[in-house]
Amino acid sequence: MPRSTRAFRIDDRLLEALDKLAMKSNISANKYLENLLMSHTKQVGEIPMDTEPLGDPRGGKRANSGRPKKTESTDETDRSDSEN
């Protein structure tokens, strides 16, 4: 099942607390909230206890990952090499 985007009105104090807790856990506020809701819905029996959260949607190798960024100097070097 894919992730969906929803909007909720939430007290600013809760959002600040969520940000702090997520930072302490070294994860995004979105991931922290998803984990919290997953745990709660399992505990109250709304979803099966063996349900696994969705993985990172960015999984796998991405185009240009790990490649150094070109700078003006390398662009000039590339041009002069191709002219010779």
PyMOL Python script that loads the backbone (N, CA, C, O; Angstrom):
from pymol import cmd

cmd.read_pdbstr("""\
ATOM      1  N   MET A   1       0.851  -1.174   0.000  1.00  0.00           N
ATOM      2  CA  MET A   1       0.000   0.000   0.000  1.00  0.00           C
ATOM      3  C   MET A   1       0.900   1.242   0.000  1.00  0.00           C
ATOM      4  O   MET A   1       1.795   1.340   0.840  1.00  0.00           O
ATOM      5  N   PRO A   2       0.689   2.180  -0.909  1.00  0.00           N
ATOM      6  CA  PRO A   2       1.549   3.367  -0.990  1.00  0.00           C
ATOM      7  C   PRO A   2       1.257   4.374   0.124  1.00  0.00           C
ATOM      8  O   PRO A   2       0.231   4.298   0.799  1.00  0.00           O
ATOM      9  N   ARG A   3       2.167   5.298   0.294  1.00  0.00           N
ATOM     10  CA  ARG A   3       1.966   6.381   1.257  1.00  0.00           C
ATOM     11  C   ARG A   3       1.047   7.421   0.641  1.00  0.00           C
ATOM     12  O   ARG A   3       1.011   7.601  -0.576  1.00  0.00           O
ATOM     13  N   SER A   4       0.302   8.101   1.507  1.00  0.00           N
ATOM     14  CA  SER A   4      -0.585   9.174   1.072  1.00  0.00           C
ATOM     15  C   SER A   4      -0.228  10.448   1.815  1.00  0.00           C
ATOM     16  O   SER A   4       0.322  10.405   2.915  1.00  0.00           O
ATOM     17  N   THR A   5      -0.542  11.564   1.214  1.00  0.00           N
ATOM     18  CA  THR A   5      -0.337  12.857   1.855  1.00  0.00           C
ATOM     19  C   THR A   5      -1.668  13.340   2.394  1.00  0.00           C
ATOM     20  O   THR A   5      -2.670  13.353   1.679  1.00  0.00           O
ATOM     21  N   ARG A   6      -1.676  13.741   3.668  1.00  0.00           N
ATOM     22  CA  ARG A   6      -2.882  14.258   4.317  1.00  0.00           C
ATOM     23  C   ARG A   6      -2.501  15.513   5.074  1.00  0.00           C
ATOM     24  O   ARG A   6      -1.337  15.706   5.425  1.00  0.00           O
ATOM     25  N   ALA A   7      -3.474  16.359   5.324  1.00  0.00           N
ATOM     26  CA  ALA A   7      -3.247  17.575   6.119  1.00  0.00           C
ATOM     27  C   ALA A   7      -4.089  17.493   7.386  1.00  0.00           C
ATOM     28  O   ALA A   7      -5.260  17.118   7.343  1.00  0.00           O
ATOM     29  N   PHE A   8      -3.478  17.847   8.517  1.00  0.00           N
ATOM     30  CA  PHE A   8      -4.162  17.847   9.802  1.00  0.00           C
ATOM     31  C   PHE A   8      -3.873  19.159  10.512  1.00  0.00           C
ATOM     32  O   PHE A   8      -2.802  19.742  10.340  1.00  0.00           O
ATOM     33  N   ARG A   9      -4.835  19.628  11.316  1.00  0.00           N
ATOM     34  CA  ARG A   9      -4.613  20.795  12.161  1.00  0.00           C
ATOM     35  C   ARG A   9      -4.111  20.278  13.502  1.00  0.00           C
ATOM     36  O   ARG A   9      -4.826  19.565  14.206  1.00  0.00           O
ATOM     37  N   ILE A  10      -2.881  20.637  13.853  1.00  0.00           N
ATOM     38  CA  ILE A  10      -2.251  20.134  15.067  1.00  0.00           C
ATOM     39  C   ILE A  10      -1.689  21.308  15.857  1.00  0.00           C
ATOM     40  O   ILE A  10      -1.113  22.239  15.293  1.00  0.00           O
ATOM     41  N   ASP A  11      -1.866  21.245  17.159  1.00  0.00           N
ATOM     42  CA  ASP A  11      -1.354  22.256  18.079  1.00  0.00           C
ATOM     43  C   ASP A  11       0.143  22.466  17.833  1.00  0.00           C
ATOM     44  O   ASP A  11       0.900  21.502  17.720  1.00  0.00           O
ATOM     45  N   ASP A  12       0.559  23.722  17.753  1.00  0.00           N
ATOM     46  CA  ASP A  12       1.967  24.041  17.514  1.00  0.00           C
ATOM     47  C   ASP A  12       2.890  23.438  18.569  1.00  0.00           C
ATOM     48  O   ASP A  12       4.021  23.058  18.265  1.00  0.00           O
ATOM     49  N   ARG A  13       2.410  23.352  19.806  1.00  0.00           N
ATOM     50  CA  ARG A  13       3.243  22.765  20.865  1.00  0.00           C
ATOM     51  C   ARG A  13       3.530  21.296  20.576  1.00  0.00           C
ATOM     52  O   ARG A  13       4.627  20.804  20.842  1.00  0.00           O
ATOM     53  N   LEU A  14       2.537  20.603  20.032  1.00  0.00           N
ATOM     54  CA  LEU A  14       2.748  19.198  19.671  1.00  0.00           C
ATOM     55  C   LEU A  14       3.746  19.070  18.523  1.00  0.00           C
ATOM     56  O   LEU A  14       4.588  18.173  18.518  1.00  0.00           O
ATOM     57  N   LEU A  15       3.643  19.966  17.565  1.00  0.00           N
ATOM     58  CA  LEU A  15       4.576  19.925  16.435  1.00  0.00           C
ATOM     59  C   LEU A  15       6.009  20.193  16.887  1.00  0.00           C
ATOM     60  O   LEU A  15       6.947  19.549  16.415  1.00  0.00           O
ATOM     61  N   GLU A  16       6.172  21.146  17.804  1.00  0.00           N
ATOM     62  CA  GLU A  16       7.507  21.435  18.332  1.00  0.00           C
ATOM     63  C   GLU A  16       8.057  20.224  19.086  1.00  0.00           C
ATOM     64  O   GLU A  16       9.223  19.861  18.929  1.00  0.00           O
ATOM     65  N   ALA A  17       7.207  19.607  19.902  1.00  0.00           N
ATOM     66  CA  ALA A  17       7.628  18.414  20.646  1.00  0.00           C
ATOM     67  C   ALA A  17       7.976  17.280  19.683  1.00  0.00           C
ATOM     68  O   ALA A  17       8.956  16.564  19.889  1.00  0.00           O
ATOM     69  N   LEU A  18       7.181  17.122  18.641  1.00  0.00           N
ATOM     70  CA  LEU A  18       7.434  16.087  17.637  1.00  0.00           C
ATOM     71  C   LEU A  18       8.789  16.305  16.975  1.00  0.00           C
ATOM     72  O   LEU A  18       9.558  15.361  16.796  1.00  0.00           O
ATOM     73  N   ASP A  19       9.077  17.549  16.614  1.00  0.00           N
ATOM     74  CA  ASP A  19      10.369  17.863  16.003  1.00  0.00           C
ATOM     75  C   ASP A  19      11.529  17.526  16.940  1.00  0.00           C
ATOM     76  O   ASP A  19      12.534  16.963  16.506  1.00  0.00           O
ATOM     77  N   LYS A  20      11.393  17.869  18.219  1.00  0.00           N
ATOM     78  CA  LYS A  20      12.454  17.591  19.194  1.00  0.00           C
ATOM     79  C   LYS A  20      12.656  16.088  19.377  1.00  0.00           C
ATOM     80  O   LYS A  20      13.789  15.607  19.395  1.00  0.00           O
ATOM     81  N   LEU A  21      11.564  15.358  19.510  1.00  0.00           N
ATOM     82  CA  LEU A  21      11.661  13.906  19.692  1.00  0.00           C
ATOM     83  C   LEU A  21      12.277  13.234  18.467  1.00  0.00           C
ATOM     84  O   LEU A  21      13.093  12.321  18.588  1.00  0.00           O
ATOM     85  N   ALA A  22      11.877  13.697  17.302  1.00  0.00           N
ATOM     86  CA  ALA A  22      12.428  13.135  16.067  1.00  0.00           C
ATOM     87  C   ALA A  22      13.921  13.415  15.972  1.00  0.00           C
ATOM     88  O   ALA A  22      14.701  12.547  15.580  1.00  0.00           O
ATOM     89  N   MET A  23      14.314  14.638  16.334  1.00  0.00           N
ATOM     90  CA  MET A  23      15.724  15.001  16.278  1.00  0.00           C
ATOM     91  C   MET A  23      16.535  14.125  17.240  1.00  0.00           C
ATOM     92  O   MET A  23      17.631  13.678  16.900  1.00  0.00           O
ATOM     93  N   LYS A  24      16.000  13.883  18.428  1.00  0.00           N
ATOM     94  CA  LYS A  24      16.687  13.020  19.398  1.00  0.00           C
ATOM     95  C   LYS A  24      16.828  11.593  18.868  1.00  0.00           C
ATOM     96  O   LYS A  24      17.800  10.903  19.174  1.00  0.00           O
ATOM     97  N   SER A  25      15.861  11.164  18.079  1.00  0.00           N
ATOM     98  CA  SER A  25      15.891   9.815  17.501  1.00  0.00           C
ATOM     99  C   SER A  25      16.659   9.766  16.188  1.00  0.00           C
ATOM    100  O   SER A  25      16.835   8.702  15.594  1.00  0.00           O
ATOM    101  N   ASN A  26      17.116  10.940  15.743  1.00  0.00           N
ATOM    102  CA  ASN A  26      17.879  11.055  14.503  1.00  0.00           C
ATOM    103  C   ASN A  26      17.085  10.582  13.281  1.00  0.00           C
ATOM    104  O   ASN A  26      17.630   9.943  12.381  1.00  0.00           O
ATOM    105  N   ILE A  27      15.794  10.905  13.266  1.00  0.00           N
ATOM    106  CA  ILE A  27      14.940  10.613  12.112  1.00  0.00           C
ATOM    107  C   ILE A  27      14.074  11.837  11.836  1.00  0.00           C
ATOM    108  O   ILE A  27      14.015  12.754  12.656  1.00  0.00           O
ATOM    109  N   SER A  28      13.414  11.856  10.708  1.00  0.00           N
ATOM    110  CA  SER A  28      12.550  12.982  10.369  1.00  0.00           C
ATOM    111  C   SER A  28      11.296  12.960  11.235  1.00  0.00           C
ATOM    112  O   SER A  28      10.907  11.920  11.766  1.00  0.00           O
ATOM    113  N   ALA A  29      10.676  14.121  11.368  1.00  0.00           N
ATOM    114  CA  ALA A  29       9.428  14.207  12.127  1.00  0.00           C
ATOM    115  C   ALA A  29       8.361  13.335  11.472  1.00  0.00           C
ATOM    116  O   ALA A  29       7.555  12.717  12.167  1.00  0.00           O
ATOM    117  N   ASN A  30       8.349  13.282  10.157  1.00  0.00           N
ATOM    118  CA  ASN A  30       7.380  12.458   9.448  1.00  0.00           C
ATOM    119  C   ASN A  30       7.562  10.979   9.793  1.00  0.00           C
ATOM    120  O   ASN A  30       6.591  10.277  10.076  1.00  0.00           O
ATOM    121  N   LYS A  31       8.810  10.511   9.769  1.00  0.00           N
ATOM    122  CA  LYS A  31       9.098   9.109  10.086  1.00  0.00           C
ATOM    123  C   LYS A  31       8.788   8.814  11.551  1.00  0.00           C
ATOM    124  O   LYS A  31       8.273   7.744  11.873  1.00  0.00           O
ATOM    125  N   TYR A  32       9.098   9.756  12.435  1.00  0.00           N
ATOM    126  CA  TYR A  32       8.814   9.571  13.859  1.00  0.00           C
ATOM    127  C   TYR A  32       7.308   9.406  14.073  1.00  0.00           C
ATOM    128  O   TYR A  32       6.869   8.502  14.784  1.00  0.00           O
ATOM    129  N   LEU A  33       6.524  10.288  13.450  1.00  0.00           N
ATOM    130  CA  LEU A  33       5.070  10.222  13.591  1.00  0.00           C
ATOM    131  C   LEU A  33       4.518   8.939  12.982  1.00  0.00           C
ATOM    132  O   LEU A  33       3.615   8.325  13.550  1.00  0.00           O
ATOM    133  N   GLU A  34       5.044   8.530  11.844  1.00  0.00           N
ATOM    134  CA  GLU A  34       4.602   7.286  11.215  1.00  0.00           C
ATOM    135  C   GLU A  34       4.878   6.091  12.136  1.00  0.00           C
ATOM    136  O   GLU A  34       4.027   5.214  12.286  1.00  0.00           O
ATOM    137  N   ASN A  35       6.064   6.059  12.751  1.00  0.00           N
ATOM    138  CA  ASN A  35       6.400   4.977  13.682  1.00  0.00           C
ATOM    139  C   ASN A  35       5.479   4.992  14.900  1.00  0.00           C
ATOM    140  O   ASN A  35       5.027   3.940  15.352  1.00  0.00           O
ATOM    141  N   LEU A  36       5.204   6.172  15.426  1.00  0.00           N
ATOM    142  CA  LEU A  36       4.333   6.312  16.590  1.00  0.00           C
ATOM    143  C   LEU A  36       2.917   5.821  16.281  1.00  0.00           C
ATOM    144  O   LEU A  36       2.324   5.081  17.066  1.00  0.00           O
ATOM    145  N   LEU A  37       2.391   6.233  15.151  1.00  0.00           N
ATOM    146  CA  LEU A  37       1.044   5.815  14.762  1.00  0.00           C
ATOM    147  C   LEU A  37       0.991   4.320  14.446  1.00  0.00           C
ATOM    148  O   LEU A  37      -0.004   3.658  14.741  1.00  0.00           O
ATOM    149  N   MET A  38       2.044   3.795  13.854  1.00  0.00           N
ATOM    150  CA  MET A  38       2.103   2.356  13.564  1.00  0.00           C
ATOM    151  C   MET A  38       2.052   1.567  14.869  1.00  0.00           C
ATOM    152  O   MET A  38       1.300   0.600  14.991  1.00  0.00           O
ATOM    153  N   SER A  39       2.851   1.985  15.835  1.00  0.00           N
ATOM    154  CA  SER A  39       2.892   1.307  17.131  1.00  0.00           C
ATOM    155  C   SER A  39       1.531   1.377  17.828  1.00  0.00           C
ATOM    156  O   SER A  39       1.048   0.379  18.361  1.00  0.00           O
ATOM    157  N   HIS A  40       0.926   2.550  17.819  1.00  0.00           N
ATOM    158  CA  HIS A  40      -0.362   2.728  18.497  1.00  0.00           C
ATOM    159  C   HIS A  40      -1.467   1.900  17.833  1.00  0.00           C
ATOM    160  O   HIS A  40      -2.242   1.234  18.519  1.00  0.00           O
ATOM    161  N   THR A  41      -1.538   1.943  16.515  1.00  0.00           N
ATOM    162  CA  THR A  41      -2.604   1.201  15.829  1.00  0.00           C
ATOM    163  C   THR A  41      -2.441  -0.306  15.988  1.00  0.00           C
ATOM    164  O   THR A  41      -3.429  -1.039  15.961  1.00  0.00           O
ATOM    165  N   LYS A  42      -1.207  -0.775  16.152  1.00  0.00           N
ATOM    166  CA  LYS A  42      -0.987  -2.196  16.453  1.00  0.00           C
ATOM    167  C   LYS A  42      -1.486  -2.522  17.857  1.00  0.00           C
ATOM    168  O   LYS A  42      -2.155  -3.533  18.067  1.00  0.00           O
ATOM    169  N   GLN A  43      -1.153  -1.652  18.825  1.00  0.00           N
ATOM    170  CA  GLN A  43      -1.528  -1.895  20.219  1.00  0.00           C
ATOM    171  C   GLN A  43      -3.036  -1.928  20.426  1.00  0.00           C
ATOM    172  O   GLN A  43      -3.532  -2.702  21.244  1.00  0.00           O
ATOM    173  N   VAL A  44      -3.770  -1.094  19.691  1.00  0.00           N
ATOM    174  CA  VAL A  44      -5.229  -1.058  19.871  1.00  0.00           C
ATOM    175  C   VAL A  44      -5.947  -2.045  18.956  1.00  0.00           C
ATOM    176  O   VAL A  44      -7.176  -2.124  18.968  1.00  0.00           O
ATOM    177  N   GLY A  45      -5.182  -2.800  18.162  1.00  0.00           N
ATOM    178  CA  GLY A  45      -5.771  -3.853  17.350  1.00  0.00           C
ATOM    179  C   GLY A  45      -6.367  -3.424  16.027  1.00  0.00           C
ATOM    180  O   GLY A  45      -7.131  -4.179  15.425  1.00  0.00           O
ATOM    181  N   GLU A  46      -6.038  -2.233  15.559  1.00  0.00           N
ATOM    182  CA  GLU A  46      -6.571  -1.773  14.270  1.00  0.00           C
ATOM    183  C   GLU A  46      -5.831  -2.367  13.081  1.00  0.00           C
ATOM    184  O   GLU A  46      -6.400  -2.523  12.001  1.00  0.00           O
ATOM    185  N   ILE A  47      -4.578  -2.694  13.282  1.00  0.00           N
ATOM    186  CA  ILE A  47      -3.809  -3.375  12.240  1.00  0.00           C
ATOM    187  C   ILE A  47      -3.090  -4.558  12.893  1.00  0.00           C
ATOM    188  O   ILE A  47      -2.815  -4.524  14.092  1.00  0.00           O
ATOM    189  N   PRO A  48      -2.785  -5.594  12.124  1.00  0.00           N
ATOM    190  CA  PRO A  48      -2.126  -6.775  12.690  1.00  0.00           C
ATOM    191  C   PRO A  48      -0.758  -6.435  13.299  1.00  0.00           C
ATOM    192  O   PRO A  48      -0.044  -5.564  12.803  1.00  0.00           O
ATOM    193  N   MET A  49      -0.414  -7.134  14.376  1.00  0.00           N
ATOM    194  CA  MET A  49       0.852  -6.899  15.074  1.00  0.00           C
ATOM    195  C   MET A  49       2.069  -7.184  14.194  1.00  0.00           C
ATOM    196  O   MET A  49       3.141  -6.627  14.432  1.00  0.00           O
ATOM    197  N   ASP A  50       1.924  -8.041  13.182  1.00  0.00           N
ATOM    198  CA  ASP A  50       3.070  -8.370  12.335  1.00  0.00           C
ATOM    199  C   ASP A  50       3.219  -7.435  11.130  1.00  0.00           C
ATOM    200  O   ASP A  50       4.061  -7.670  10.264  1.00  0.00           O
ATOM    201  N   THR A  51       2.403  -6.375  11.073  1.00  0.00           N
ATOM    202  CA  THR A  51       2.493  -5.417   9.972  1.00  0.00           C
ATOM    203  C   THR A  51       3.817  -4.670  10.047  1.00  0.00           C
ATOM    204  O   THR A  51       4.195  -4.162  11.103  1.00  0.00           O
ATOM    205  N   GLU A  52       4.513  -4.607   8.928  1.00  0.00           N
ATOM    206  CA  GLU A  52       5.783  -3.890   8.852  1.00  0.00           C
ATOM    207  C   GLU A  52       5.552  -2.532   8.200  1.00  0.00           C
ATOM    208  O   GLU A  52       4.767  -2.425   7.257  1.00  0.00           O
ATOM    209  N   PRO A  53       6.229  -1.488   8.694  1.00  0.00           N
ATOM    210  CA  PRO A  53       6.100  -0.177   8.043  1.00  0.00           C
ATOM    211  C   PRO A  53       6.720  -0.209   6.647  1.00  0.00           C
ATOM    212  O   PRO A  53       7.590  -1.032   6.362  1.00  0.00           O
ATOM    213  N   LEU A  54       6.267   0.686   5.794  1.00  0.00           N
ATOM    214  CA  LEU A  54       6.840   0.779   4.455  1.00  0.00           C
ATOM    215  C   LEU A  54       8.292   1.219   4.558  1.00  0.00           C
ATOM    216  O   LEU A  54       8.665   1.955   5.472  1.00  0.00           O
ATOM    217  N   GLY A  55       9.097   0.769   3.628  1.00  0.00           N
ATOM    218  CA  GLY A  55      10.504   1.147   3.610  1.00  0.00           C
ATOM    219  C   GLY A  55      10.695   2.543   3.049  1.00  0.00           C
ATOM    220  O   GLY A  55       9.733   3.248   2.744  1.00  0.00           O
ATOM    221  N   ASP A  56      11.938   2.921   2.922  1.00  0.00           N
ATOM    222  CA  ASP A  56      12.288   4.220   2.373  1.00  0.00           C
ATOM    223  C   ASP A  56      11.912   4.256   0.896  1.00  0.00           C
ATOM    224  O   ASP A  56      12.334   3.387   0.134  1.00  0.00           O
ATOM    225  N   PRO A  57      11.126   5.244   0.480  1.00  0.00           N
ATOM    226  CA  PRO A  57      10.705   5.298  -0.924  1.00  0.00           C
ATOM    227  C   PRO A  57      11.850   5.603  -1.882  1.00  0.00           C
ATOM    228  O   PRO A  57      11.710   5.437  -3.094  1.00  0.00           O
ATOM    229  N   ARG A  58      12.983   6.049  -1.339  1.00  0.00           N
ATOM    230  CA  ARG A  58      14.124   6.379  -2.192  1.00  0.00           C
ATOM    231  C   ARG A  58      15.069   5.207  -2.353  1.00  0.00           C
ATOM    232  O   ARG A  58      16.186   5.391  -2.835  1.00  0.00           O
ATOM    233  N   GLY A  59      14.664   4.017  -1.972  1.00  0.00           N
ATOM    234  CA  GLY A  59      15.545   2.851  -1.979  1.00  0.00           C
ATOM    235  C   GLY A  59      16.181   2.576  -3.319  1.00  0.00           C
ATOM    236  O   GLY A  59      15.676   2.983  -4.365  1.00  0.00           O
ATOM    237  N   GLY A  60      17.293   1.882  -3.270  1.00  0.00           N
ATOM    238  CA  GLY A  60      17.993   1.531  -4.499  1.00  0.00           C
ATOM    239  C   GLY A  60      18.957   2.609  -4.942  1.00  0.00           C
ATOM    240  O   GLY A  60      19.033   3.679  -4.338  1.00  0.00           O
ATOM    241  N   LYS A  61      19.682   2.322  -5.989  1.00  0.00           N
ATOM    242  CA  LYS A  61      20.656   3.274  -6.507  1.00  0.00           C
ATOM    243  C   LYS A  61      19.938   4.333  -7.322  1.00  0.00           C
ATOM    244  O   LYS A  61      19.104   4.027  -8.174  1.00  0.00           O
ATOM    245  N   ARG A  62      20.275   5.581  -7.044  1.00  0.00           N
ATOM    246  CA  ARG A  62      19.668   6.698  -7.752  1.00  0.00           C
ATOM    247  C   ARG A  62      20.646   7.253  -8.782  1.00  0.00           C
ATOM    248  O   ARG A  62      21.862   7.187  -8.600  1.00  0.00           O
ATOM    249  N   ALA A  63      20.115   7.787  -9.837  1.00  0.00           N
ATOM    250  CA  ALA A  63      20.941   8.361 -10.891  1.00  0.00           C
ATOM    251  C   ALA A  63      21.842   9.449 -10.325  1.00  0.00           C
ATOM    252  O   ALA A  63      21.401  10.271  -9.523  1.00  0.00           O
ATOM    253  N   ASN A  64      23.085   9.452 -10.737  1.00  0.00           N
ATOM    254  CA  ASN A  64      24.088  10.446 -10.352  1.00  0.00           C
ATOM    255  C   ASN A  64      24.471  10.414  -8.878  1.00  0.00           C
ATOM    256  O   ASN A  64      25.167  11.319  -8.418  1.00  0.00           O
ATOM    257  N   SER A  65      24.048   9.415  -8.127  1.00  0.00           N
ATOM    258  CA  SER A  65      24.446   9.366  -6.723  1.00  0.00           C
ATOM    259  C   SER A  65      25.923   9.019  -6.638  1.00  0.00           C
ATOM    260  O   SER A  65      26.393   8.081  -7.281  1.00  0.00           O
ATOM    261  N   GLY A  66      26.637   9.778  -5.848  1.00  0.00           N
ATOM    262  CA  GLY A  66      28.055   9.531  -5.670  1.00  0.00           C
ATOM    263  C   GLY A  66      28.956  10.179  -6.702  1.00  0.00           C
ATOM    264  O   GLY A  66      30.177  10.156  -6.548  1.00  0.00           O
ATOM    265  N   ARG A  67      28.396  10.747  -7.734  1.00  0.00           N
ATOM    266  CA  ARG A  67      29.223  11.413  -8.741  1.00  0.00           C
ATOM    267  C   ARG A  67      29.619  12.794  -8.231  1.00  0.00           C
ATOM    268  O   ARG A  67      28.795  13.494  -7.641  1.00  0.00           O
ATOM    269  N   PRO A  68      30.858  13.191  -8.450  1.00  0.00           N
ATOM    270  CA  PRO A  68      31.257  14.542  -8.044  1.00  0.00           C
ATOM    271  C   PRO A  68      30.574  15.573  -8.937  1.00  0.00           C
ATOM    272  O   PRO A  68      30.325  15.337 -10.119  1.00  0.00           O
ATOM    273  N   LYS A  69      30.280  16.720  -8.336  1.00  0.00           N
ATOM    274  CA  LYS A  69      29.658  17.792  -9.108  1.00  0.00           C
ATOM    275  C   LYS A  69      30.706  18.431 -10.004  1.00  0.00           C
ATOM    276  O   LYS A  69      31.865  18.584  -9.620  1.00  0.00           O
ATOM    277  N   LYS A  70      30.284  18.796 -11.190  1.00  0.00           N
ATOM    278  CA  LYS A  70      31.206  19.462 -12.103  1.00  0.00           C
ATOM    279  C   LYS A  70      31.381  20.906 -11.664  1.00  0.00           C
ATOM    280  O   LYS A  70      30.432  21.558 -11.228  1.00  0.00           O
ATOM    281  N   THR A  71      32.604  21.391 -11.784  1.00  0.00           N
ATOM    282  CA  THR A  71      32.882  22.792 -11.502  1.00  0.00           C
ATOM    283  C   THR A  71      33.278  23.452 -12.802  1.00  0.00           C
ATOM    284  O   THR A  71      33.477  22.786 -13.818  1.00  0.00           O
ATOM    285  N   GLU A  72      33.390  24.763 -12.761  1.00  0.00           N
ATOM    286  CA  GLU A  72      33.764  25.466 -13.987  1.00  0.00           C
ATOM    287  C   GLU A  72      35.130  25.012 -14.480  1.00  0.00           C
ATOM    288  O   GLU A  72      35.340  24.877 -15.685  1.00  0.00           O
ATOM    289  N   SER A  73      36.062  24.775 -13.558  1.00  0.00           N
ATOM    290  CA  SER A  73      37.411  24.380 -13.974  1.00  0.00           C
ATOM    291  C   SER A  73      37.400  23.017 -14.665  1.00  0.00           C
ATOM    292  O   SER A  73      38.124  22.821 -15.641  1.00  0.00           O
ATOM    293  N   THR A  74      36.595  22.076 -14.179  1.00  0.00           N
ATOM    294  CA  THR A  74      36.552  20.770 -14.842  1.00  0.00           C
ATOM    295  C   THR A  74      35.835  20.873 -16.174  1.00  0.00           C
ATOM    296  O   THR A  74      36.158  20.142 -17.109  1.00  0.00           O
ATOM    297  N   ASP A  75      34.856  21.779 -16.274  1.00  0.00           N
ATOM    298  CA  ASP A  75      34.180  21.982 -17.555  1.00  0.00           C
ATOM    299  C   ASP A  75      35.171  22.489 -18.591  1.00  0.00           C
ATOM    300  O   ASP A  75      35.164  22.031 -19.733  1.00  0.00           O
ATOM    301  N   GLU A  76      36.040  23.450 -18.193  1.00  0.00           N
ATOM    302  CA  GLU A  76      37.028  23.995 -19.118  1.00  0.00           C
ATOM    303  C   GLU A  76      38.035  22.924 -19.514  1.00  0.00           C
ATOM    304  O   GLU A  76      38.436  22.849 -20.675  1.00  0.00           O
ATOM    305  N   THR A  77      38.448  22.095 -18.555  1.00  0.00           N
ATOM    306  CA  THR A  77      39.393  21.016 -18.838  1.00  0.00           C
ATOM    307  C   THR A  77      38.783  20.031 -19.821  1.00  0.00           C
ATOM    308  O   THR A  77      39.449  19.586 -20.755  1.00  0.00           O
ATOM    309  N   ASP A  78      37.509  19.690 -19.610  1.00  0.00           N
ATOM    310  CA  ASP A  78      36.830  18.765 -20.512  1.00  0.00           C
ATOM    311  C   ASP A  78      36.772  19.329 -21.926  1.00  0.00           C
ATOM    312  O   ASP A  78      36.954  18.596 -22.897  1.00  0.00           O
ATOM    313  N   ARG A  79      36.516  20.640 -22.043  1.00  0.00           N
ATOM    314  CA  ARG A  79      36.427  21.257 -23.367  1.00  0.00           C
ATOM    315  C   ARG A  79      37.778  21.234 -24.071  1.00  0.00           C
ATOM    316  O   ARG A  79      37.864  20.910 -25.255  1.00  0.00           O
ATOM    317  N   SER A  80      38.846  21.582 -23.326  1.00  0.00           N
ATOM    318  CA  SER A  80      40.167  21.624 -23.961  1.00  0.00           C
ATOM    319  C   SER A  80      40.618  20.227 -24.369  1.00  0.00           C
ATOM    320  O   SER A  80      41.285  20.067 -25.392  1.00  0.00           O
ATOM    321  N   ASP A  81      40.261  19.212 -23.576  1.00  0.00           N
ATOM    322  CA  ASP A  81      40.604  17.835 -23.931  1.00  0.00           C
ATOM    323  C   ASP A  81      39.890  17.404 -25.203  1.00  0.00           C
ATOM    324  O   ASP A  81      40.470  16.704 -26.034  1.00  0.00           O
ATOM    325  N   SER A  82      38.646  17.812 -25.361  1.00  0.00           N
ATOM    326  CA  SER A  82      37.881  17.384 -26.527  1.00  0.00           C
ATOM    327  C   SER A  82      38.305  18.134 -27.785  1.00  0.00           C
ATOM    328  O   SER A  82      38.101  17.640 -28.894  1.00  0.00           O
ATOM    329  N   GLU A  83      38.901  19.334 -27.625  1.00  0.00           N
ATOM    330  CA  GLU A  83      39.352  20.097 -28.783  1.00  0.00           C
ATOM    331  C   GLU A  83      40.631  19.511 -29.363  1.00  0.00           C
ATOM    332  O   GLU A  83      40.904  19.676 -30.552  1.00  0.00           O
ATOM    333  N   ASN A  84      41.422  18.825 -28.534  1.00  0.00           N
ATOM    334  CA  ASN A  84      42.709  18.276 -28.994  1.00  0.00           C
ATOM    335  C   ASN A  84      42.554  16.972 -29.643  1.00  0.00           C
ATOM    336  O   ASN A  84      43.539  16.380 -30.084  1.00  0.00           O
TER     337      ASN A  84
END
""", "prot")
cmd.dss("prot")
cmd.show_as("cartoon", "prot")
cmd.util.cbc("prot")
cmd.orient("prot")
